[in-house]
Amino acid sequence: MKSHSPDLPLTHAVVAVAQQGLVNAPEGLARARAFAEPLLADAHLDTGENILAHADAMVAILRSIGGSEAIQAASYLVYACEHLNKPQDVIGKAFGEAEAQLAVETTQLIHVQRQARTVQGASAAGADSGLHAENVRRMLLAFSRDLRVVLLRLASRLQTLRHFAASRLPVPYGLAHESLHVFAPLANRLGIWQIKWEMEDLAFRFLEPDTYREVARLLDEKRTEREQYMQGLRDKLTQDLKAQGIEAQVQGRPKHIYSIVKKMRGKSLSFDKIFDIRALRVVVPSVPDCYAALSWVHSHFQPVVEEFDDYIARPKSNGYQSLHSVVRDADGKAIEVQIRTQDMHAHAELGVAAHWAYKEAGAKGYAGVSASSHYDAKIAVLRQLLAWERELATSGQSQPGRATSDAMSDRIYVLTPDAAIVELPQGSTAVDFAYSVHTNLGHRCRGARIDGTMVPLNTPLKNGQTVEVIAVKEGGPSRDWLNPELGFLASPRARAKVRSWFNALLTQETVSRGRDAVEKLLQREGRTAIKLEDLASQLGFKSADDLFEVVGKDEFSLRNIETLLNPPEVVNVPLDEQIILKKAKPSGHSTRGGVLVVGVDSLLTQLARCCKPAPPDAIQGFVTRGKGVSIHRANCSNFRQMKQRSEDRVIDVEWGRSAASETVYYPVDVAVEAIDRQGLLRDISEVFAKEKMNVIGVQTQSIKGLAWMTFTIEVSDSARLAKVLTVVKEVKGVRTARRR
């Protein structure tokens, strides 16, 4: 059998990693069981298994893979949480805050997984299964900040599979699929071999019982004969190498049903064609000894040339080294042989854990390999988890029956300096990362280090990188960040936060302009004693800032404030005359300015400058003193204010009909907000020229890179203006274009 993923760590080393930070009280396990027993003795899981028995079995599993007494004790505390009102406080006082946090986080993960499985329901092997597996993987990644949580879940899932195997109860498809495609690969990635192989075989047995039984039968046939043959081969190889002065450790390797089936299906081979049913691993002292052992193997057996790999001369990208060869004996039976040095074997077996320094290993670390710090080790394990995530995300594209999700392929996972995992869209930069951590950190971001190296802020991030943001004490984002061509932001959420900051800044500047205008008016009128909030309330605004904002945008005329401060003299108009103005039936009309005044003949009209109405706008008239009827758009804010104060002076009006040969043009104002640049005014003006709209006035103002422009345009039909503004919005840099 060929080597399984050689970059994976050894069981005991990874377990030792997880033991960091736990309380090593000698009586901890007994105390934890005594604490939990009254709560769990009569409780059952949704699988029907007694919870206390389940926790006891978890303890045995963790002990078998080298778990400390402290992590074994956590098995009881996790399930006790559900029976406590305040588990964080109760467990914290009895066992310590670290143990309480571990128990609570693991319980949260159990609940989330249970909810996800409930949503999936008892669905058959359909497309939802792959998506469900991806969701579970996301959950495990989210909780992988504490590796102990993952280990506890692995032990619990293995016990659940054992329970179904022993009780012969029907296994939910979702649970078996999740075990095979999520939990077993995670155990494999962390190097927890016992859990990986057993979980794979059990889950496969539940998913495909007929295939499982058939392969098991084939393995059982001639098992004794095969084992005797391999023992003789091991003894001969050991003796011959010793005669050459090479002390070699020659070992056989166990056969697991699921791995055999995967190879049969992956290479379209029958059982008889599987090379690694018979397999040896040879561990020797030095590299020359590796090639000497290979020479002996090739001289005694017929090598299969296409199955030879020299990973010593050409190591794998993860640093794995070994010689792999498949040979045939005199009867044509295939034998796989792996040859490596002790150091290569340690690296292949330990993987990530080989770089982890923990207390139990002493100064030299595990197997003589020390880590520079606890932090470096944590980064190494988390990167292994991220690699596992990428493997599963891409494997769905080639494995039959596995659903894929585009949402996974466009995500990356990076690390904070504290080794917390942050999920981001593909192509994200350090600026996106900063905003995902905290909005204020994003605003103040000025630089970044990726894996300790200073990089430009628009450098795309990659999976597994460690990102450190350099921020100033105060400040805001740059307008360049919103330029898609510069590539500073990939996250829609981060872009929204930057826009929100500039919108708030713009609103603040607009309010400031409006406040200055109102205060100057009050000074001219000698009315500075008036409270601004009271003034705003009298004008119908909720707050003074609301008033200042519309004044700053030129959407509210200061004349309204002057009128409020200096109300005109009241002229007594006979009641019947008021009624005639508003209610009289049409006995005639006036078409002065193209406006028909209902019920009044030869009445002076004028178009209001504040809103500049044009057909076919809905309009209403307001009777002024000495200037006839002022025509406003029905939604004009000035008109609404005047109507509130003097509703009796409102008069019904409508657009009159012009002669067929006569086209009447009306001036309207268009407000444009854009990122200022050279040629902006020219480009916008060209749009109006192409649309044959005459521009009779332009006002521009530029502040801190933003340009505000007001175009006065002659139109005969305001409805056509909306289409033209759509074209204006497409001009480079234009953010908004609207009619005022």
C-alpha positions in Angstrom: 0.0 0.0 0.0 1.4 3.4 -0.9 1.9 5.9 1.8 -1.1 8.0 2.9 -0.6 11.8 2.8 3.0 11.9 4.1 2.8 15.5 5.4 0.5 14.6 8.2 1.5 14.6 11.9 1.6 11.7 14.4 -1.3 11.2 16.7 0.4 11.7 20.1 2.1 14.9 18.9 -1.1 16.5 17.8 -2.9 15.5 21.0 -0.1 17.0 23.0 -0.7 20.2 21.0 -4.3 20.3 22.2 -3.3 19.8 25.8 -1.7 23.3 26.0 -3.4 25.4 28.7 -5.4 22.7 30.4 -5.2 22.2 34.2 -3.1 19.2 35.0 -4.7 18.3 38.4 -4.2 14.6 39.2 -7.7 14.2 40.4 -9.2 16.2 37.5 -10.7 13.3 35.6 -12.3 11.7 38.7 -13.7 15.1 39.8 -15.1 15.9 36.4 -16.9 12.5 36.2 -18.3 12.9 39.7 -19.4 16.4 38.8 -21.2 15.3 35.7 -22.6 11.9 36.8 -25.7 13.2 38.6 -26.5 15.3 35.5 -25.9 12.7 32.8 -26.7 9.3 34.4 -30.2 9.2 33.0 -29.8 11.5 30.0 -29.6 10.2 26.4 -28.3 11.6 23.1 -30.6 11.8 20.1 -28.9 8.6 18.9 -30.4 6.8 21.9 -27.0 6.3 23.6 -26.6 7.1 27.3 -24.7 10.4 27.6 -22.5 9.2 30.6 -21.6 6.0 28.7 -20.8 8.1 25.6 -18.5 10.4 27.7 -16.8 7.4 29.3 -16.1 6.0 25.8 -14.7 9.4 24.6 -12.3 9.3 27.6 -11.1 5.9 26.5 -10.6 7.1 22.9 -8.7 10.1 24.0 -6.6 8.0 26.3 -5.8 5.6 23.5 -4.3 8.3 21.4 -2.3 9.8 24.2 -4.7 12.4 25.5 -3.9 13.9 28.9 -6.1 13.5 32.0 -7.2 17.1 31.6 -8.6 16.8 28.0 -10.2 13.5 29.0 -12.0 15.3 31.8 -13.4 17.8 29.3 -15.5 15.0 27.8 -17.7 15.1 30.9 -17.8 18.9 31.2 -19.0 19.4 27.6 -22.2 17.4 28.2 -22.8 18.8 31.6 -23.2 22.3 30.1 -26.6 21.5 28.7 -27.9 20.7 32.2 -26.6 23.9 33.9 -28.2 27.3 33.9 -24.9 29.2 33.8 -22.3 26.7 32.7 -19.6 29.3 32.2 -19.8 30.4 35.8 -20.4 27.0 37.4 -17.7 25.2 35.5 -15.3 28.1 35.8 -15.5 28.2 39.6 -15.1 24.4 39.9 -12.5 23.7 37.2 -11.1 27.0 35.9 -12.0 29.6 33.2 -10.1 27.8 30.5 -12.0 24.5 31.0 -15.3 26.4 31.1 -14.6 28.2 27.9 -13.6 24.9 26.2 -16.8 23.2 27.4 -19.0 26.0 26.3 -17.5 26.4 22.9 -17.7 22.7 22.2 -21.3 22.7 23.3 -22.0 25.6 20.9 -20.5 23.6 18.1 -22.6 20.6 18.9 -25.7 22.7 18.8 -24.9 24.3 15.5 -24.1 20.9 13.9 -27.2 19.4 15.3 -29.3 22.2 13.8 -27.6 21.9 10.5 -28.3 18.1 10.5 -31.9 18.7 11.4 -32.3 21.2 8.5 -30.8 18.6 6.1 -33.1 16.0 7.5 -33.1 12.4 6.5 -32.4 13.2 2.8 -30.9 10.6 0.7 -27.6 10.8 -1.1 -28.4 13.9 -3.2 -26.9 17.2 -4.0 -27.6 18.5 -0.5 -25.1 16.2 1.1 -22.1 17.9 -0.4 -23.4 21.3 0.6 -24.1 20.1 4.1 -20.5 18.8 4.3 -19.2 22.2 3.3 -21.3 23.9 6.0 -20.0 21.5 8.7 -16.4 22.2 7.5 -17.1 26.0 7.9 -18.3 25.3 11.4 -15.2 23.4 12.3 -12.9 26.1 10.9 -14.8 28.7 12.8 -14.2 26.8 16.1 -10.6 25.7 15.3 -9.1 28.6 17.2 -9.0 26.0 20.0 -7.8 22.7 18.6 -9.1 20.9 21.7 -12.6 21.6 20.5 -11.9 19.7 17.3 -10.3 16.8 19.1 -13.3 16.4 21.4 -15.7 16.4 18.4 -13.6 13.8 16.6 -13.6 11.5 19.7 -17.4 12.0 20.1 -18.1 11.2 16.4 -16.0 8.0 16.5 -17.9 6.8 19.6 -21.2 7.6 17.9 -20.2 5.4 14.9 -19.1 2.6 17.3 -22.5 2.9 19.0 -24.4 2.4 15.8 -22.1 -0.5 14.8 -22.6 -2.3 18.2 -26.4 -1.6 18.4 -27.0 -2.4 14.7 -29.4 0.5 14.6 -30.0 2.2 11.2 -27.5 5.1 10.7 -28.8 8.4 9.4 -27.3 9.0 5.9 -26.2 12.6 6.8 -24.3 11.5 9.8 -22.4 8.8 7.9 -21.7 11.0 5.0 -20.5 13.8 7.2 -18.2 11.4 9.1 -16.6 10.1 5.9 -16.2 13.5 4.0 -15.5 15.9 6.9 -14.4 14.3 10.2 -12.2 11.6 8.8 -10.3 14.0 6.4 -9.8 16.3 9.4 -8.4 13.5 11.5 -6.2 12.6 8.6 -5.0 16.1 8.2 -4.1 16.3 11.9 -2.4 12.9 11.8 -4.8 11.1 14.2 -4.4 7.8 12.4 -6.4 5.6 14.8 -9.5 7.8 14.5 -9.1 8.4 10.8 -8.9 4.7 9.7 -11.6 3.5 12.0 -14.0 6.3 11.2 -13.5 5.8 7.5 -14.2 2.1 7.7 -17.2 2.5 9.9 -18.8 5.3 7.9 -18.1 3.4 4.6 -19.6 0.2 6.1 -22.9 2.2 6.8 -23.0 4.0 3.5 -22.1 1.0 1.2 -22.6 -2.2 3.3 -22.5 -4.6 0.3 -19.2 -3.3 -1.0 -17.7 -3.3 2.5 -18.6 -6.9 3.1 -17.3 -8.0 -0.4 -13.9 -6.4 0.2 -13.7 -7.7 3.7 -14.3 -11.2 2.4 -11.5 -10.8 -0.2 -9.1 -9.7 2.5 -9.9 -12.6 4.8 -9.2 -15.1 2.0 -5.7 -16.5 2.4 -4.9 -14.0 5.2 -2.8 -16.5 7.1 -0.8 -17.4 4.0 -0.2 -13.8 3.1 0.9 -12.8 6.6 3.4 -15.7 6.8 4.8 -14.8 3.4 5.3 -11.1 4.4 6.8 -12.1 7.8 9.4 -14.2 6.0 10.2 -11.4 3.6 10.6 -8.9 6.5 13.0 -11.3 8.3 15.1 -11.9 5.1 15.3 -8.2 4.2 16.4 -7.3 7.8 19.1 -10.0 7.9 20.5 -9.2 4.4 20.7 -5.5 5.2 22.3 -6.2 8.5 24.9 -8.3 6.7 25.8 -5.2 4.7 26.1 -3.2 7.9 22.7 -1.5 7.7 20.5 -1.6 10.7 17.0 -1.4 9.3 13.6 -1.4 10.8 11.3 -3.3 8.5 7.6 -3.1 9.2 4.3 -4.2 7.6 1.4 -1.9 7.3 -2.3 -2.5 8.1 -4.9 -2.8 5.4 -8.0 -0.7 5.6 -11.1 -1.4 3.6 -12.0 2.1 2.6 -8.5 3.0 1.4 -8.5 -0.2 -0.8 -11.9 0.7 -2.3 -10.8 4.2 -3.0 -7.7 2.9 -4.9 -9.8 0.4 -6.8 -12.2 3.0 -7.9 -9.6 5.8 -8.5 -7.5 3.6 -10.8 -10.3 1.3 -12.1 -8.5 -1.7 -10.7 -9.8 -5.1 -9.6 -8.9 -6.3 -6.1 -6.2 -8.6 -7.5 -4.4 -5.6 -9.1 -4.1 -3.6 -5.9 -0.3 -3.3 -5.3 -0.3 -2.4 -1.6 -2.3 -5.4 -0.3 1.3 -6.5 0.5 3.4 -3.6 1.7 6.6 -3.0 3.6 8.2 0.1 5.1 12.0 0.2 5.6 13.6 2.8 7.9 17.4 3.0 7.7 20.0 5.4 9.3 21.2 7.4 6.2 20.4 8.4 2.7 23.1 6.1 1.2 21.4 3.3 3.2 18.1 4.1 1.5 19.6 3.5 -2.0 21.4 0.4 -0.8 18.2 -1.1 0.5 16.5 -0.2 -2.8 19.2 -1.9 -4.7 18.7 -5.1 -2.6 14.9 -5.0 -3.3 15.3 -4.5 -7.0 17.9 -7.3 -7.2 15.6 -9.8 -5.6 12.3 -8.8 -7.2 11.1 -7.5 -10.6 10.5 -3.7 -10.3 7.4 -2.1 -11.8 9.1 0.8 -13.5 6.1 3.1 -13.8 5.4 2.8 -10.0 8.8 4.0 -8.8 9.0 7.5 -7.2 12.2 9.1 -5.8 11.0 11.7 -3.4 14.5 12.0 -1.8 16.0 13.5 -5.0 12.7 15.4 -5.7 11.0 16.1 -2.4 7.3 16.9 -2.4 6.3 20.6 -1.9 5.6 19.9 1.8 9.2 18.5 2.3 8.2 14.9 2.4 11.1 12.5 1.3 11.1 8.8 0.7 11.7 6.1 -1.9 8.5 4.4 -3.2 8.7 1.2 -5.4 6.4 -1.6 -6.4 8.0 -5.0 -7.2 6.7 -8.4 -8.2 7.9 -11.7 -6.8 8.4 -15.0 -8.7 4.7 -15.7 -8.7 3.9 -12.2 -10.1 2.4 -10.9 -6.8 2.8 -7.2 -6.3 4.6 -5.8 -3.2 4.9 -2.1 -2.3 8.1 -1.0 -0.5 8.8 2.4 1.1 12.3 3.3 2.1 13.4 6.3 4.2 15.7 7.6 6.9 14.7 8.0 10.5 14.6 11.8 10.1 12.4 11.4 6.9 10.2 9.0 8.8 9.8 11.5 11.7 8.9 14.3 9.3 6.4 12.1 7.4 4.8 10.8 10.6 4.8 14.0 12.6 4.1 16.6 9.9 2.9 19.8 11.6 3.3 18.4 15.1 7.0 18.0 14.4 7.3 21.8 14.7 5.3 22.1 17.9 7.1 22.7 21.2 5.1 21.7 24.2 6.0 21.2 27.9 6.0 17.4 28.0 8.7 17.1 25.3 11.3 19.1 27.2 13.8 21.5 25.7 14.4 19.5 22.6 10.8 19.4 21.5 9.1 16.4 20.0 11.4 13.8 18.4 14.3 16.2 18.8 12.6 18.9 16.8 12.0 22.2 18.6 9.8 25.1 17.7 10.8 28.7 18.1 7.7 29.5 20.1 4.2 28.4 21.0 2.9 31.0 18.6 4.8 29.5 15.6 3.4 26.1 16.4 -0.2 27.4 16.6 0.3 29.1 13.2 1.6 25.8 11.7 -1.5 23.8 12.9 -3.9 26.4 11.7 -2.3 26.5 8.3 -2.7 22.7 8.2 -6.4 23.2 8.8 -6.6 25.8 6.1 -4.9 23.4 3.7 -7.5 20.8 4.6 -10.3 23.3 3.8 -8.8 23.9 0.4 -8.4 20.2 -0.3 -12.1 19.5 0.4 -13.2 22.6 -1.5 -11.5 21.5 -4.7 -12.0 17.7 -4.3 -15.8 18.2 -4.9 -15.0 19.1 -8.5 -13.7 15.7 -9.3 -15.4 13.2 -7.0 -18.7 11.7 -8.2 -21.6 12.4 -5.9 -19.9 15.4 -4.3 -21.7 18.7 -4.6 -19.6 21.7 -5.2 -20.2 25.3 -4.1 -18.9 28.4 -5.9 -19.2 30.2 -2.6 -16.3 28.1 -1.3 -14.0 28.6 -4.3 -14.2 32.4 -4.0 -13.3 32.5 -0.3 -9.9 32.6 1.4 -8.9 32.2 5.1 -6.1 34.3 6.6 -4.8 34.7 10.1 -4.6 37.6 12.6 -1.4 38.1 14.5 -3.1 36.3 17.4 -3.7 33.3 15.1 -7.5 33.8 14.7 -9.0 32.8 11.4 -10.6 35.5 9.2 -12.7 34.5 6.2 -12.6 36.9 3.2 -13.6 37.0 -0.5 -11.0 35.9 -3.0 -8.8 38.8 -4.0 -9.1 40.6 -0.7 -6.4 42.9 0.5 -5.0 44.0 3.8 -7.6 46.8 3.7 -10.5 44.3 3.4 -8.9 42.4 6.3 -8.7 45.5 8.5 -12.4 46.3 7.9 -13.4 42.7 8.6 -11.7 42.9 12.0 -13.2 46.3 12.9 -14.6 49.3 11.0 -12.4 51.8 12.9 -9.3 49.7 12.2 -10.1 49.8 8.5 -10.5 53.6 8.6 -7.1 54.0 10.2 -5.3 51.4 8.2 -2.1 52.9 6.6 0.2 49.8 6.0 0.4 46.0 6.4 2.7 43.2 6.9 2.0 39.8 5.4 4.0 37.0 7.1 6.2 39.6 8.6 7.0 41.4 5.3 5.8 45.0 4.5 3.6 45.0 1.4 1.5 47.5 -0.5 -2.0 47.8 0.8 -3.5 46.6 -2.5 -1.6 43.3 -2.4 -4.0 40.3 -2.8 -4.0 38.0 0.2 -3.6 34.2 0.0 -4.9 31.3 2.1 -3.0 30.8 5.3 -1.1 34.1 5.4 -0.7 36.0 8.6 -1.8 39.7 8.2 -0.8 42.5 10.6 -2.3 45.9 10.0 -0.4 49.1 10.7 -2.8 51.9 11.7 -2.6 55.5 12.8 -4.3 56.8 15.9 -6.8 58.9 14.0 -7.7 59.3 10.4 -10.0 58.1 7.6 -9.9 56.1 4.5 -8.4 57.2 1.2 -10.7 58.0 -1.8 -8.3 55.9 -3.9 -9.7 52.8 -2.1 -13.0 53.3 -3.9 -11.3 53.2 -7.3 -11.7 49.6 -8.7 -8.8 50.0 -11.1 -6.4 50.4 -8.1 -7.5 47.1 -6.5 -7.6 48.2 -2.8 -10.9 46.6 -2.0 -12.6 43.3 -3.0 -15.1 43.0 -0.2 -18.5 44.7 -0.9 -18.8 45.1 2.9 -15.6 47.0 3.1 -16.5 49.2 0.1 -19.8 50.0 1.8 -18.0 51.1 5.0 -15.7 53.4 3.0 -18.6 55.0 1.2 -20.5 55.4 4.4 -17.5 57.2 5.9 -17.3 59.7 2.9 -21.1 60.1 2.9 -21.0 61.0 6.6 -18.1 63.4 5.9 -20.1 65.0 3.0 -23.2 65.3 5.1 -21.1 66.9 7.8 -19.7 69.5 5.4 -23.2 70.1 3.9 -24.6 70.7 7.4 -21.8 73.0 8.2 -22.5 75.1 5.1 -26.1 75.2 5.9 -25.5 76.2 9.5 -23.2 79.1 8.4 -25.9 80.3 6.0 -28.6 80.2 8.6 -26.5 81.9 11.3 -25.5 84.7 8.9 -29.1 85.3 8.0 -30.0 85.5 11.7 -27.2 88.0 12.3 -28.4 90.2 9.4 -31.9 90.1 10.9 -30.7 90.8 14.4 -32.3 87.6 15.6 -29.3 85.6 17.0 -31.2 85.0 20.3 -33.5 82.5 18.5 -32.7 78.9 19.4 -31.8 77.0 16.3 -33.7 73.8 17.3 -36.9 76.0 17.9 -36.4 77.6 14.5 -36.1 74.2 12.8 -39.2 72.9 14.6 -41.3 75.9 13.5 -40.2 75.2 9.9 -41.3 71.6 10.2 -37.9 69.9 10.7 -37.1 67.3 13.4 -33.8 68.8 14.2 -31.6 71.8 13.4 -29.2 69.6 11.5 -32.0 68.5 9.2 -32.7 72.1 8.4 -29.0 72.9 7.9 -28.6 69.9 5.5 -31.4 71.0 3.1 -30.2 74.6 3.2 -26.6 73.4 2.5 -27.9 71.4 -0.5 -29.8 74.5 -1.8 -33.0 72.5 -1.4 -34.6 74.9 1.0 -34.7 78.7 0.4 -33.5 81.1 3.1 -36.5 83.2 2.1 -38.7 80.8 4.0 -36.8 81.7 7.2 -37.0 85.4 6.4 -40.8 85.0 5.9 -41.0 83.2 9.3 -39.0 85.9 11.0 -40.9 88.8 9.3 -44.4 87.6 8.6 -46.3 89.8 6.0 -49.2 91.9 7.1 -52.4 90.0 7.1 -54.8 91.2 4.3 -58.4 90.5 4.9 -59.7 88.8 1.8 -63.5 88.3 1.6 -64.4 84.7 2.2 -66.3 84.5 -1.1 -63.3 85.7 -3.0 -61.1 83.0 -1.5 -63.6 80.4 -2.5 -63.7 81.7 -6.1 -59.9 81.4 -6.3 -59.9 77.8 -5.3 -63.3 76.4 -6.0 -65.0 78.3 -8.8 -65.9 76.3 -11.9 -63.9 77.1 -15.0 -65.4 80.1 -16.6 -62.2 81.0 -18.3 -58.5 80.5 -18.1 -55.1 82.1 -18.3 -52.3 80.5 -20.2 -49.6 82.9 -19.3 -46.4 81.0 -19.2 -48.1 77.9 -20.6 -50.1 77.4 -17.3 -53.9 77.1 -17.0 -55.3 78.6 -13.8 -58.6 76.9 -13.0 -61.5 79.2 -12.5 -59.7 82.5 -12.8 -59.4 84.6 -16.0 -56.4 86.7 -17.0 -54.4 86.0 -13.8 -50.7 86.7 -13.7 -48.6 83.5 -13.3 -44.9 82.8 -12.8 -42.8 79.7 -12.6 -41.1 79.3 -9.1 -37.3 79.5 -9.2 -36.9 77.1 -6.2 -38.2 74.0 -8.1 -38.4 75.1 -11.7 -41.4 73.1 -12.9 -41.8 71.8 -16.4 -44.4 69.6 -18.2 -45.5 67.0 -17.3 -44.7 67.7 -13.6 -47.6 67.7 -11.2 -48.0 71.4 -10.3 -49.9 73.6 -7.9 -50.2 77.4 -7.5 -49.8 79.7 -4.6 -51.3 83.2 -4.6 -48.7 85.8 -3.8 -49.1 89.4 -2.9 -48.5 91.6 -5.8 -46.9 89.0 -8.1 -49.9 86.9 -9.1 -49.8 83.0 -8.8 -46.4 81.3 -8.2 -46.3 77.9 -9.9 -44.5 75.1 -8.0 -44.0 71.4 -8.4 -46.4 69.5 -6.2 -43.4 67.9 -4.3 -41.5 71.2 -3.8 -40.3 71.5 -0.2 -40.8 75.3 -0.2 -44.4 74.9 -1.5 -45.1 72.4 1.3 -43.9 74.9 3.9 -46.1 77.7 2.4 -49.0 75.4 2.2 -48.7 74.6 5.9 -48.8 78.2 6.9 -51.4 79.5 4.4 -53.4 76.7 2.9 -56.2 79.0 1.8 -53.8 80.6 -0.7 -53.3 77.4 -2.6 -54.9 77.3 -6.1 -55.4 74.5 -8.6 -53.4 74.9 -11.8 -52.5 72.7 -14.8 -50.4 72.9 -17.9 -52.0 74.6 -20.8 -51.7 73.5 -24.4 -49.3 75.2 -26.8 -49.9 75.7 -30.5 -48.8 72.8 -32.6 -46.2 74.9 -34.3 -44.8 76.3 -31.1 -42.4 74.4 -28.7 -42.1 75.9 -25.2 -38.9 75.3 -23.3 -38.6 75.4 -19.5 -35.4 75.7 -17.4 -34.7 72.9 -15.0 -31.7 72.3 -12.6 -29.7 69.1 -12.6 -27.4 68.3 -9.6 -24.3 66.1 -10.3 -21.9 64.7 -7.7 -18.7 63.1 -9.0 -15.1 62.3 -8.2 -13.2 65.4 -9.5 -10.9 64.9 -12.4 -9.6 66.7 -15.5 -12.2 66.8 -18.3 -15.2 66.0 -16.1 -17.2 69.1 -16.9 -16.4 68.6 -20.6 -17.6 65.0 -20.6 -20.9 65.8 -18.9 -21.6 68.7 -21.1 -21.0 66.5 -24.2 -23.8 64.2 -23.0 -26.3 67.1 -22.9 -25.1 68.3 -26.3 -25.5 64.8 -27.9 -29.0 64.6 -26.4 -29.8 68.1 -27.9 -30.4 69.7 -24.6 -29.4 73.4 -24.3 -27.3 74.2 -21.2 -27.9 77.8 -20.2 -26.0 77.8 -16.9 -23.4 75.9 -14.9 -22.2 76.2 -11.3 -19.4 74.0 -10.0 -17.7 73.5 -6.6 -14.9 71.1 -5.7 -13.9 70.1 -2.1 -11.4 67.4 -1.2 -11.6 65.6 -4.5 -15.4 65.7 -4.8 -17.1 67.9 -7.4 -20.7 69.3 -7.1 -22.1 70.7 -10.3 -25.5 72.3 -11.0 -26.5 72.5 -14.7 -29.5 74.6 -15.8 -31.0 73.0 -18.9 -33.9 73.9 -21.2 -36.4 71.1 -21.7 -39.8 70.9 -23.3 -40.6 67.6 -21.5 -39.1 66.9 -18.1 -40.0 63.1 -18.5 -37.2 62.8 -21.1 -34.7 64.3 -18.6 -34.7 61.0 -16.6 -33.4 59.1 -19.6 -30.6 61.6 -20.1 -29.6 61.5 -16.5 -29.1 57.7 -16.8 -26.5 58.4 -19.5 -24.9 61.1 -17.3 -24.5 58.6 -14.5 -22.4 56.4 -16.8 -19.7 59.1 -17.2 -16.5 58.0 -15.5 -16.4 59.3 -11.9 -20.1 60.4 -11.6 -21.6 59.1 -8.4 -25.1 60.7 -8.6 -27.1 62.7 -11.1 -30.6 64.0 -10.3 -33.0 66.7 -10.9 -33.2 69.3 -8.2 
